Amino acid sequence: MISLHGKIVATLVSFTAVISAAEPVSLKQGQAQLFLDDFIVAKIAGVTRTMHQPRKLGAVIRSPQPGKTIQTRSAPQWDPVAKVYKLWVLGIDQWLWESRDGLHWMPGAKPNMRTDLVVVDPLEKDPGRRFKAALANSGFAISPDGANWTKLDVPRIPSSDESNFSFNPAEGLFIHTVKRGGKYGRSVALATSRDFKNWTDYGLIFQSDDLDQKLGVENIKARLADASLRLPFHNNPKVYRVDVYNMGAFYYDGIYIGLPAMYHATGPVPNYPNTDGFHLVQLAMSRDLKNWKRLGDRRPFIGPSRIDSGAYDLTQILPPSAPVVRDDELWFYYTGLKYRASYNYVGNFPKGKYVRKPGLDPDDGAVCLAVLRLDGFISLDAGREGGRVRTVQFRVPEGKLFVNADAGLGRLQVEALDAKGKLVTESVPLNSDKTRHEVQWTKGGLAKLPGRVMSLRFKIQDASLYSFWFGERSGQ
């Protein structure tokens, strides 16, 4: 693996896979097909799979209280009534923040209870229940405005001190991930609900494994050898371990994407039963919320910034519950912290007290923003020699064909094949970089073919393919 210009590129530059489907796949109109796994792929050759890291824009909300570290586990929610984004934070006295553009944030109303895991439910007909919150390890609440909350008489989902919360509007599904113990320590459990009253707890669905421990030692050694990165205060190889600090999990065009924060423990903290260390946020995906596949060969989707960058995300990086879809971009609001073990613990735990280490910057945390191309998690790339990707057979949905591709320095062409693999029509070659290319056909096209069993073959040369779909995009 190599990391280059925000990309994690597989060293395997050409491979072939064949997947046979007994029945044609059913594609939903307006739902993008990404290439995070091989669900839509029948044959692929001469192509590289590339994971792309989001572009960091730095801090967007800093702590107004020196010595108090602002954090978030939520995602900004658009309030169509107030016409502002709202974001709930923790670690400071001001829990609710508002913004009209997602970049400039101001304190909002003072909530009547702490809520830092909030979604807006667009399917809710009762205006008094538009905002819904998971109260970490203590239940759930509803609100008309995100500030005035009423706690529900609903049992809590057992958790320790980490949770995330998102909503899948396509299925009316609330998704609550929580921290519990697993084989190597911190792990992720999941519960879902369709009525925000009755919850199904699936138990542990994501945890670190033996490979994480092996890669973790390599990550720790690489970090200790890199003077441009913030080094941990404590280092003891006997303590080296990787577990899952938390994980945001969200719905995205028919699949679920996870952002596990993999915590790398580097050494014990004196007089305190915890460890020093750092986080690397990985990328994972699932089609059922229970079985997860790691992406990008477990390399960081969001990694640390350099010490001299002026950034906050030097050591601890905690992911959001979901990104915000802004036109043709995905905005990730995440927690960035400069230190991990920034306090000395004086006395014996738990009766002692925390004392900040002398000489450290008291402004050590912020809500940070990173931006990714729409569908930009994984691309299929081919160089000058070219490559091909053939989809499984599917029934053609209504609507025109669109692709998200960067062919600005090369070309991408689409061929439509019938059920016997015979060429029906081909597209005019694409040679630009767009998230929404409307495919133009040289003859006929697919307008008269809805319901017919077909497949697509993408011919890629010096270009990157991210996704395709039929009809108007239905959204994430």
SVG drawing of the C-alpha trace seen along z (x, -y; Angstrom):
<svg xmlns="http://www.w3.org/2000/svg" viewBox="-48 -33 60 52">
<polyline fill="none" stroke="black" stroke-width="0.4" points="0.0,0.0 1.1,-3.6 -0.5,-6.8 -0.3,-9.7 -2.2,-13.0 -5.1,-11.8 -5.3,-8.4 -4.7,-4.9 -3.7,-2.9 -3.6,0.8 -0.3,2.3 -2.3,4.9 -2.8,2.9 -4.5,5.6 -6.8,8.4 -9.7,10.4 -12.8,11.6 -15.9,13.3 -19.1,13.4 -22.1,15.2 -25.6,14.2 -28.5,16.7 -31.0,13.9 -30.5,10.4 -29.9,7.8 -32.6,5.3 -31.4,1.7 -33.4,-1.1 -34.0,-4.2 -31.9,-7.1 -29.7,-5.0 -26.0,-5.1 -24.0,-1.9 -20.6,-2.3 -17.6,0.0 -16.8,0.5 -17.4,4.2 -18.1,6.6 -21.9,6.6 -22.3,5.0 -19.1,6.4 -19.0,9.5 -15.6,9.1 -12.8,6.6 -9.3,6.4 -6.5,4.0 -8.0,1.8 -6.8,0.5 -9.1,-0.1 -8.3,-3.3 -9.5,-4.6 -9.6,-8.4 -9.0,-10.5 -11.2,-13.6 -9.5,-17.0 -9.1,-18.7 -10.3,-22.3 -9.3,-22.6 -11.2,-23.7 -14.7,-25.2 -15.7,-25.4 -13.2,-26.1 -13.8,-25.9 -14.9,-29.3 -13.8,-28.1 -10.0,-27.8 -9.1,-24.5 -12.4,-22.9 -12.1,-20.7 -15.0,-20.8 -15.9,-17.5 -18.7,-16.1 -20.0,-12.7 -23.0,-13.9 -23.5,-15.4 -25.0,-18.8 -28.7,-18.5 -30.5,-20.9 -33.6,-22.5 -36.0,-23.4 -38.1,-25.5 -35.2,-27.6 -33.3,-27.3 -30.0,-26.6 -27.7,-23.7 -27.6,-22.6 -24.8,-20.7 -24.7,-19.3 -21.3,-19.1 -19.9,-18.0 -17.1,-19.0 -18.1,-22.6 -21.1,-24.5 -22.6,-25.5 -24.1,-22.3 -25.9,-23.6 -24.4,-25.5 -26.0,-26.9 -24.8,-27.9 -26.4,-28.9 -23.5,-27.8 -21.9,-25.0 -18.6,-27.0 -19.4,-29.9 -20.9,-28.7 -22.5,-30.6 -23.9,-29.5 -27.6,-28.5 -30.2,-28.2 -29.3,-26.6 -30.8,-23.1 -32.7,-22.0 -30.7,-18.8 -27.4,-17.5 -28.0,-15.9 -25.0,-15.3 -26.4,-12.5 -29.2,-14.0 -31.0,-13.5 -33.8,-15.3 -36.5,-12.9 -38.0,-14.1 -40.6,-11.3 -42.1,-12.5 -45.6,-14.1 -45.7,-15.3 -43.8,-18.7 -43.1,-18.1 -41.0,-15.0 -39.0,-16.3 -35.7,-16.1 -34.7,-12.8 -31.8,-12.1 -30.0,-9.1 -29.0,-9.9 -25.7,-8.0 -26.4,-5.0 -29.5,-6.6 -32.4,-6.4 -33.9,-8.6 -35.5,-12.0 -37.6,-14.1 -37.8,-17.8 -39.6,-20.2 -36.5,-22.4 -33.4,-20.6 -33.3,-22.6 -36.4,-21.8 -36.2,-18.1 -38.6,-15.5 -37.1,-12.2 -39.0,-9.2 -39.9,-6.2 -37.8,-3.9 -35.2,-1.5 -31.6,-2.5 -29.2,-0.7 -26.3,0.4 -23.0,-1.3 -19.9,-2.6 -18.7,-6.1 -19.0,-6.2 -22.0,-6.3 -23.0,-7.3 -26.5,-7.9 -27.8,-8.2 -31.0,-7.8 -31.8,-6.0 -34.7,-7.8 -35.1,-5.3 -36.2,-2.6 -37.2,-4.8 -34.4,-3.1 -32.7,-4.6 -29.1,-3.3 -27.4,-3.5 -23.8,-2.2 -22.4,-1.9 -19.1,-0.9 -18.8,2.5 -16.1,4.9 -14.7,7.4 -11.7,9.7 -9.1,6.9 -11.0,4.3 -13.3,1.6 -15.7,2.8 -18.9,1.7 -22.4,3.0 -25.5,1.9 -29.2,1.4 -31.9,0.3 -35.5,-0.9 -38.2,-1.8 -40.5,-3.5 -38.0,-5.1 -39.6,-3.1 -38.9,0.6 -35.2,1.3 -33.4,4.5 -30.0,4.9 -27.7,7.0 -24.8,7.0 -21.2,6.7 -21.0,6.2 -17.5,4.8 -14.3,5.3 -10.5,5.5 -8.9,8.7 -5.4,10.4 -4.5,8.6 -5.3,5.2 -2.8,6.1 -0.1,6.9 -0.7,3.7 -1.0,1.7 2.5,2.5 3.7,1.3 1.6,-1.9 3.0,-2.7 6.6,-2.1 6.1,-4.2 4.6,-7.0 7.4,-6.9 9.9,-7.2 8.2,-10.3 9.3,-13.5 6.7,-15.5 3.8,-13.8 2.8,-14.3 4.4,-11.6 2.7,-9.9 3.8,-10.9 4.1,-7.2 5.6,-4.3 5.8,-0.6 5.6,2.2 4.0,4.5 0.9,2.3 0.6,2.0 -2.9,2.9 -5.5,1.8 -9.2,1.7 -12.3,-0.2 -12.9,-3.5 -16.2,-4.1 -17.8,-4.0 -20.2,-6.2 -22.4,-4.1 -24.6,-5.7 -26.8,-4.8 -25.5,-5.8 -27.3,-4.8 -28.4,-1.3 -25.3,-0.4 -24.0,-1.3 -20.6,-2.9 -18.7,-2.8 -16.0,-5.1 -14.3,-3.1 -11.8,-5.0 -9.0,-2.5 -7.3,-3.3 -3.6,-2.5 -2.5,-2.1 1.2,-3.0 1.8,-3.0 0.3,-3.1 -0.6,-6.3 0.8,-6.4 -1.7,-6.0 -4.6,-5.7 -6.2,-2.5 -6.0,-3.8 -3.5,-4.2 -1.8,-6.8 -2.1,-6.4 -3.7,-7.8 -6.5,-7.2 -6.6,-6.3 -10.1,-6.5 -10.6,-3.6 -13.3,-3.0 -15.7,0.0 -18.9,1.0 -21.9,3.3 -25.1,4.3 -26.9,5.5 -25.3,3.5 -24.0,6.8 -21.3,8.0 -18.6,5.5 -15.8,5.3 -12.7,3.1 -11.8,0.9 -8.4,-0.5 -6.4,2.4 -7.2,0.9 -5.2,-2.2 -6.4,-5.6 -9.4,-7.3 -8.7,-10.2 -5.2,-10.3 -3.2,-12.8 -2.1,-16.2 1.5,-17.3 2.7,-19.2 3.6,-22.3 0.3,-22.4 -1.5,-24.4 -4.2,-21.7 -6.0,-20.2 -6.2,-16.6 -2.7,-15.6 -3.5,-12.7 -7.1,-11.9 -9.5,-11.7 -13.1,-10.8 -15.5,-10.4 -19.0,-11.9 -22.1,-9.7 -22.6,-10.7 -21.4,-13.2 -23.5,-16.1 -24.3,-15.9 -23.6,-19.4 -24.3,-19.5 -21.5,-17.3 -19.5,-16.9 -19.6,-15.0 -18.7,-17.1 -17.3,-15.3 -17.4,-17.2 -15.1,-15.3 -13.3,-15.8 -9.7,-16.7 -7.5,-16.7 -3.9,-17.6 -3.1,-15.3 -4.2,-12.1 -2.6,-11.9 -2.5,-15.7 -3.2,-15.4 -1.3,-13.9 -3.4,-12.0 -2.4,-12.9 -3.3,-10.4 -4.8,-7.0 -7.6,-6.3 -10.5,-7.0 -10.0,-9.4 -7.3,-11.5 -7.6,-14.4 -6.5,-15.5 -3.8,-18.2 -2.9,-19.4 0.7,-18.8 2.7,-22.0 3.5,-23.8 0.7,-22.3 -1.6,-24.4 -4.9,-24.7 -6.7,-25.1 -6.3,-21.5 -9.5,-20.5 -11.9,-21.5 -14.6,-20.4 -12.8,-19.9 -14.1,-19.6 -12.9,-17.4 -14.5,-17.3 -14.8,-14.4 -16.1,-14.1 -19.7,-12.8 -19.3,-9.0 -15.6,-9.5 -14.8,-6.7 -13.4,-4.3 -12.7,-4.6 -11.8,-2.1 -8.7,-3.5 -6.9,-2.5 -3.7,-3.9 -2.6,-4.4 -2.9,-0.7 -6.6,-0.8 -8.9,1.5 -12.4,2.9 -15.2,3.4 -18.3,5.4 -21.3,5.3 -23.5,8.2 -26.7,8.5 -29.6,6.3 -33.0,5.1 -32.7,1.6 -34.5,-0.9 -36.3,-3.9 -34.3,-7.0 -31.1,-8.1 -27.7,-6.6 -25.3,-8.8 -21.7,-8.2 -19.5,-9.8 -16.0,-9.8 -12.8,-11.7 -11.8,-11.4 -10.3,-14.8 -6.9,-13.5 -8.1,-10.4 -11.4,-8.8 -14.2,-6.5 -16.6,-4.7 -19.7,-2.7 -21.0,0.3 -24.5,1.8 -24.6,5.6 -27.7,7.8 -28.4,10.9 -26.1,12.9 -23.2,10.5 -23.8,9.0 -23.1,5.3 -26.4,3.3 -25.0,-0.2 -22.0,-2.2 -21.6,-5.7 -19.8,-8.8 -16.5,-8.7 -16.3,-10.9 -13.2,-13.1 -14.0,-15.4 -14.2,-15.3 -17.8,-15.5 -19.7,-13.9 -22.8,-13.7 -22.0,-12.8 -25.1,-12.2 -24.2,-9.3 -24.8,-10.0 -25.2,-7.0 -24.0,-6.7 -27.2,-5.0 -30.5,-4.1 -29.6,-4.3 -31.5,-2.6 -34.6,-4.8 -36.8,-2.0 -35.2,0.8 -36.6,0.5 -37.1,3.9 -34.8,5.6 -31.9,7.7 -28.6,6.1 -25.1,5.4 -22.7,2.5 -19.0,2.6 -16.9,-0.4 -13.7,-0.9 -11.4,-3.1 -8.1,-4.7 -6.2,-7.3 -9.5,-7.8 -11.3,-7.0 -14.8,-5.6 -16.7,-6.2 -20.3,-5.2 -23.2,-5.0 -27.0,-5.2 -30.2,-5.6 -32.6,-8.5 -32.6,-11.5 -30.4,-11.0 -32.6,-10.1 -30.1,-11.3 -28.2,-9.7"/>
</svg>
